[in-house]
């Protein structure tokens, strides 16, 4: 018997890309319906709130949702890196414009990214690709006081704690089990992010408190 349902007939006549878009939209709605919020408090060894700590959620599924950022810059101004810390998803390209009147020589020997931008002024023609997760410590061969950091993460779920409470909220996190990691520029050089397990509920809020010890002044 011939199917005369107008909606069925219309769907069969849709181009393939429309059907795919419909499927992705439904998948997105399902994900949004099973996403929660993560609230994290970060404290130092004395129990005081820590501002500017980077909080991020790792999992195999989260790594599949990573999308590189575009148009990211870390400038050199007044012989400083500005901003001093960038947090970017893996695969992001960063430009390093020199806005000083003197030349800089930007470099990193970090395992996550080893590179050099030899003495230059202005903006280099090519950005630097950060294609491996980890902490990248930056310096200038000409000005030893210049230090900067790029934290490359394999997740779209990250944020920085704010002052004065040392807390952060990450919204729209799909339900599941994650490794919660916390990192700060004041941790000893080479120290890994502090890690612990965290389960994000399908609705509501998952909470955690993290203690950072050994922070340098």
Order of alpha helices (4+ residues) and beta strands (2+ residues): alpha-alpha-beta-beta-alpha-beta-beta-beta-beta-beta-beta-beta-beta-beta-beta-beta-beta-beta-beta-beta
